[in-house]
């Protein structure tokens, strides 16, 4: 007889001691005895135990790595996933805003539905020139404008030429991007995207009856429009020379700064001293391009009168 049998004579030699019945309380006691775990962690573990997937104290729930470490790792993964999703959503939203809604987006050329509204510059008369954009050419448009320009006009008046197209039995003003495309005029994209669809083509007759064409274009984003015009100066004469009578050859000259009625003006002067055209941002939302200082002065006077009438 060995020593154990001597100490416990009543225990049969081949009988294996029965384990105590396992209960939730015993599991908790066992876990608390061997691991530094809070009651919150115990509650979490019990929730898992009740699902039948794990039990308290199992190696999958309580490894050598602490529960805090596991939860922290899981939270980091979830946070990273949510942050990535948020960045994607913001990126999509930002791209949508940038290319469709912001001032940088401008107006796409596929939007021909600009209504005919009150003239930007008050005019004494108006004429509508209807056209079919799908078939009309630049020479057709130019011929129609020149024909209207040649008609008699009273001194000290402004006539507006409204280029229109008909859609669903309703007339709309041709928007500026479609006009530039049809006329073969190619300003920098930075400038085009800063323009709005509100624009005006007019003929000014000064006090002596001398006539000049002008264009008044509204802008949505002054900084881009201004930078775009400066960039365009290097090719502007080539783009516009076909629209100046007798100037279909290479034009030599340069831009110079002028002041007209307290407005900063960029004026292109040929090598023989002739003013070919000029442009001016009369404020942060209006760009005027014309062929003479007198035409710009007359337009400014009309705009001042419009502001005074308000």
C-alpha positions as CSV (number, residue, x, y, z in Angstrom):
1,X,0.0,0.0,0.0
2,X,1.4,3.3,-1.0
3,X,1.4,6.5,1.0
4,X,-1.8,7.9,-0.6
5,X,-3.8,4.8,0.2
6,X,-2.6,5.0,3.7
7,X,-3.8,8.6,4.0
8,X,-7.1,7.9,2.3
9,X,-8.1,4.3,3.2
10,X,-11.7,4.8,2.3
11,X,-11.0,5.7,-1.4
12,X,-11.2,2.7,-3.7
13,X,-8.0,2.1,-5.5
14,X,-9.5,2.2,-9.1
15,X,-12.1,4.8,-8.5
16,X,-11.5,8.2,-10.3
17,X,-12.5,11.3,-8.4
18,X,-15.6,13.0,-9.9
19,X,-15.2,16.6,-11.1
20,X,-17.4,19.2,-9.4
21,X,-20.5,20.1,-11.5
22,X,-19.5,23.0,-13.8
23,X,-21.7,26.1,-13.4
24,X,-21.6,29.7,-14.5
25,X,-20.6,30.7,-11.0
26,X,-17.7,28.2,-11.0
27,X,-16.6,29.3,-14.4
28,X,-16.5,32.9,-13.2
29,X,-14.6,31.9,-10.0
30,X,-12.1,30.0,-12.1
31,X,-11.6,32.8,-14.5
32,X,-11.3,35.4,-11.8
33,X,-8.8,33.2,-10.0
34,X,-6.5,32.9,-13.0
35,X,-6.9,36.1,-15.0
36,X,-7.2,39.8,-14.2
37,X,-10.6,40.3,-15.9
38,X,-13.3,42.8,-15.1
39,X,-17.0,42.0,-14.6
40,X,-17.7,43.8,-18.0
41,X,-15.4,41.3,-19.7
42,X,-17.2,38.5,-17.9
43,X,-20.5,39.8,-19.2
44,X,-19.2,39.9,-22.7
45,X,-17.9,36.3,-22.4
46,X,-21.2,35.1,-21.0
47,X,-23.0,36.6,-23.9
48,X,-20.8,34.5,-26.2
49,X,-21.3,31.4,-24.0
50,X,-25.1,31.8,-24.3
51,X,-24.9,31.6,-28.1
52,X,-23.3,28.2,-27.8
53,X,-20.2,29.3,-29.8
54,X,-17.8,29.8,-27.0
55,X,-17.7,29.3,-23.2
56,X,-16.1,31.3,-20.5
57,X,-12.5,30.6,-20.0
58,X,-12.1,29.0,-23.5
59,X,-8.9,29.6,-25.3
60,X,-10.6,31.5,-28.1
61,X,-11.9,34.2,-25.8
62,X,-9.2,34.3,-23.1
63,X,-5.9,33.7,-24.8
64,X,-2.6,34.9,-23.4
65,X,-3.5,38.1,-25.2
66,X,-5.9,40.2,-23.0
67,X,-9.5,40.9,-24.0
68,X,-8.6,44.6,-24.0
69,X,-6.0,43.9,-26.7
70,X,-8.5,42.0,-28.8
71,X,-11.2,44.6,-28.5
72,X,-8.7,47.3,-29.3
73,X,-7.6,45.5,-32.4
74,X,-11.2,45.0,-33.5
75,X,-12.1,48.6,-32.9
76,X,-9.0,49.8,-34.8
77,X,-10.1,47.6,-37.8
78,X,-13.6,48.9,-37.6
79,X,-12.5,52.5,-37.3
80,X,-10.1,52.1,-40.2
81,X,-12.9,50.7,-42.4
82,X,-15.3,53.4,-41.5
83,X,-12.7,56.1,-42.1
84,X,-11.9,54.6,-45.5
85,X,-15.6,54.5,-46.4
86,X,-16.0,58.1,-45.2
87,X,-13.1,59.3,-47.3
88,X,-14.5,57.5,-50.4
89,X,-17.9,59.1,-49.8
90,X,-16.4,62.6,-49.3
91,X,-14.2,62.1,-52.4
92,X,-17.2,61.2,-54.5
93,X,-19.2,64.1,-53.1
94,X,-16.3,66.5,-53.6
95,X,-15.8,65.4,-57.2
96,X,-19.6,65.7,-57.9
97,X,-19.5,69.3,-56.5
98,X,-16.3,70.2,-58.3
99,X,-17.4,69.1,-61.7
100,X,-21.1,70.0,-61.5
101,X,-21.9,72.6,-58.9
102,X,-18.8,74.7,-57.9
103,X,-17.7,77.9,-59.6
104,X,-14.8,76.0,-61.1
105,X,-17.2,73.7,-63.0
106,X,-18.7,76.3,-65.2
107,X,-21.5,75.3,-67.6
108,X,-21.2,72.3,-69.9
109,X,-21.7,72.9,-73.6
110,X,-24.6,70.4,-73.6
111,X,-26.9,72.9,-71.8
112,X,-28.5,75.0,-74.5
113,X,-31.5,76.0,-72.4
114,X,-30.6,79.6,-71.3
115,X,-33.8,81.6,-71.4
116,X,-34.0,84.9,-73.1
117,X,-34.0,87.4,-70.3
118,X,-33.5,91.2,-69.8
119,X,-30.3,92.4,-71.5
120,X,-27.2,92.6,-69.3
121,X,-26.5,96.0,-70.8
122,X,-29.6,98.1,-71.4
123,X,-30.3,98.2,-75.1
124,X,-32.4,100.5,-77.3
125,X,-33.3,97.7,-79.7
126,X,-33.0,93.9,-80.1
127,X,-32.9,91.4,-82.9
128,X,-33.2,87.7,-82.7
129,X,-31.1,85.5,-85.1
130,X,-32.4,82.0,-84.9
131,X,-30.0,79.2,-85.8
132,X,-29.8,75.4,-85.9
133,X,-26.6,74.5,-84.0
134,X,-26.4,71.0,-85.5
135,X,-26.0,72.3,-89.0
136,X,-24.9,75.9,-88.8
137,X,-21.2,76.8,-89.4
138,X,-19.0,79.6,-88.1
139,X,-19.1,81.4,-91.5
140,X,-22.9,81.3,-91.4
141,X,-23.0,82.9,-87.9
142,X,-20.4,85.5,-88.8
143,X,-22.2,86.4,-92.0
144,X,-25.5,86.9,-90.1
145,X,-23.8,89.1,-87.5
146,X,-22.0,91.2,-90.1
147,X,-25.3,91.6,-92.0
148,X,-27.0,92.9,-88.9
149,X,-24.0,95.1,-88.0
150,X,-24.3,96.8,-91.5
151,X,-27.9,97.9,-91.0
152,X,-28.5,101.6,-90.1
153,X,-28.5,102.4,-86.4
154,X,-29.1,105.7,-84.6
155,X,-26.2,107.4,-82.9
156,X,-25.7,106.9,-79.1
157,X,-27.7,103.7,-79.1
158,X,-27.0,100.0,-78.3
159,X,-28.6,97.2,-80.3
160,X,-28.5,93.7,-78.9
161,X,-28.1,90.7,-81.3
162,X,-29.6,87.6,-79.6
163,X,-28.5,84.3,-81.1
164,X,-31.2,81.8,-80.4
165,X,-32.2,78.2,-81.1
166,X,-35.6,76.6,-80.9
167,X,-36.2,73.6,-78.6
168,X,-39.7,72.2,-78.1
169,X,-41.3,75.2,-79.8
170,X,-39.6,77.6,-77.4
171,X,-36.7,79.9,-78.2
172,X,-33.6,79.9,-76.0
173,X,-30.4,82.0,-76.1
174,X,-27.4,80.0,-77.4
175,X,-25.1,79.6,-74.4
176,X,-21.6,81.0,-74.5
177,X,-19.8,77.7,-74.5
178,X,-21.8,76.5,-77.6
179,X,-21.1,79.9,-79.3
180,X,-17.3,79.6,-78.7
181,X,-17.3,76.1,-80.0
182,X,-19.3,76.9,-83.1
183,X,-17.2,80.0,-83.9
184,X,-13.9,78.1,-83.5
185,X,-12.7,80.3,-80.7
186,X,-10.6,78.4,-78.2
187,X,-9.9,80.2,-74.9
188,X,-8.2,78.3,-72.1
189,X,-10.4,75.8,-70.3
190,X,-9.8,77.7,-67.1
191,X,-11.5,80.7,-68.6
192,X,-14.4,78.8,-70.2
193,X,-15.2,77.0,-66.9
194,X,-15.5,80.3,-65.1
195,X,-18.1,81.8,-67.5
196,X,-21.8,81.7,-66.8
197,X,-24.5,81.4,-69.5
198,X,-25.6,85.0,-69.1
199,X,-24.0,86.9,-71.9
200,X,-24.7,89.6,-74.5
201,X,-23.6,90.4,-78.0
202,X,-24.2,94.0,-78.9
203,X,-23.5,96.8,-81.4
204,X,-22.7,100.2,-80.0
205,X,-23.2,103.3,-82.1
206,X,-21.3,106.3,-80.5
207,X,-22.3,109.9,-80.7
208,X,-20.8,110.2,-84.2
209,X,-22.6,107.1,-85.4
210,X,-19.4,105.0,-85.5
211,X,-20.3,101.4,-84.7
212,X,-18.4,98.7,-82.7
213,X,-19.3,95.2,-81.6
214,X,-19.0,94.3,-78.0
215,X,-19.5,91.1,-75.9
216,X,-20.4,91.3,-72.2
217,X,-19.9,88.0,-70.5
218,X,-20.7,87.2,-66.8
219,X,-18.3,85.2,-64.8
220,X,-18.8,82.9,-61.8
221,X,-15.2,82.9,-60.5
222,X,-13.3,86.1,-61.1
223,X,-9.8,84.8,-60.2
224,X,-10.0,82.0,-62.8
225,X,-11.5,84.2,-65.4
226,X,-8.8,86.9,-64.9
227,X,-6.0,84.3,-65.0
228,X,-7.6,82.6,-68.0
229,X,-7.7,85.9,-69.9
230,X,-4.0,86.6,-69.2
231,X,-3.2,83.1,-70.4
232,X,-5.3,83.6,-73.5
233,X,-3.4,86.7,-74.5
234,X,-0.7,84.7,-76.2
235,X,-3.1,83.2,-78.8
236,X,-6.1,85.6,-78.6
237,X,-5.2,87.6,-81.7
238,X,-5.0,84.4,-83.8
239,X,-8.4,83.2,-82.4
240,X,-10.1,86.5,-83.1
241,X,-8.4,87.9,-86.2
242,X,-11.0,86.3,-88.6
243,X,-13.6,88.5,-87.0
244,X,-11.8,91.8,-87.6
245,X,-12.3,93.2,-91.1
246,X,-9.2,93.0,-93.2
247,X,-7.2,91.3,-90.5
248,X,-6.8,87.7,-91.8
249,X,-3.0,87.7,-91.8
250,X,-0.5,87.6,-89.0
251,X,-1.0,90.5,-86.6
252,X,2.0,92.1,-84.9
253,X,1.5,94.0,-81.7
254,X,1.3,93.7,-78.0
255,X,-1.0,94.2,-75.0
256,X,-0.8,97.3,-72.9
257,X,-2.5,98.5,-69.8
258,X,-4.9,101.4,-70.0
259,X,-7.5,103.2,-67.8
260,X,-10.9,103.9,-69.3
261,X,-13.5,105.6,-67.1
262,X,-11.6,104.4,-64.0
263,X,-11.6,100.8,-65.2
264,X,-8.4,98.7,-65.8
265,X,-8.2,97.8,-69.4
266,X,-5.9,95.4,-71.4
267,X,-5.6,96.8,-74.9
268,X,-4.0,95.1,-77.9
269,X,-2.2,97.7,-80.0
270,X,-0.8,96.7,-83.4
271,X,2.8,97.7,-84.4
272,X,1.4,100.6,-86.4
273,X,-0.4,102.0,-83.3
274,X,-4.0,100.8,-84.1
275,X,-6.2,99.5,-81.3
276,X,-7.4,96.1,-82.5
277,X,-9.5,95.1,-79.4
278,X,-9.5,95.5,-75.7
279,X,-11.0,93.8,-72.7
280,X,-11.9,94.8,-69.1
281,X,-13.3,93.3,-66.0
282,X,-15.5,96.1,-65.0
283,X,-16.3,94.3,-61.8
284,X,-15.9,90.8,-60.4
285,X,-18.8,89.4,-62.4
286,X,-18.6,91.2,-65.8
287,X,-16.0,90.8,-68.6
288,X,-16.4,93.1,-71.6
289,X,-14.5,92.6,-74.9
290,X,-14.8,95.2,-77.6
291,X,-12.9,96.9,-80.4
292,X,-12.7,100.5,-79.1
293,X,-12.4,102.6,-76.0
294,X,-15.5,104.6,-77.0
295,X,-17.6,101.4,-77.2
296,X,-16.4,100.4,-73.7
297,X,-17.2,103.9,-72.4
298,X,-20.7,103.8,-73.8
299,X,-21.4,100.4,-72.3
300,X,-20.2,101.6,-68.9
301,X,-22.5,104.6,-69.2
302,X,-25.5,102.3,-69.9
303,X,-24.6,100.1,-67.0
304,X,-24.4,103.1,-64.7
305,X,-27.8,104.3,-65.8
306,X,-29.2,100.8,-65.2
307,X,-27.8,100.8,-61.7
308,X,-29.1,104.3,-61.0
309,X,-32.7,103.3,-62.2
310,X,-32.7,100.5,-59.6
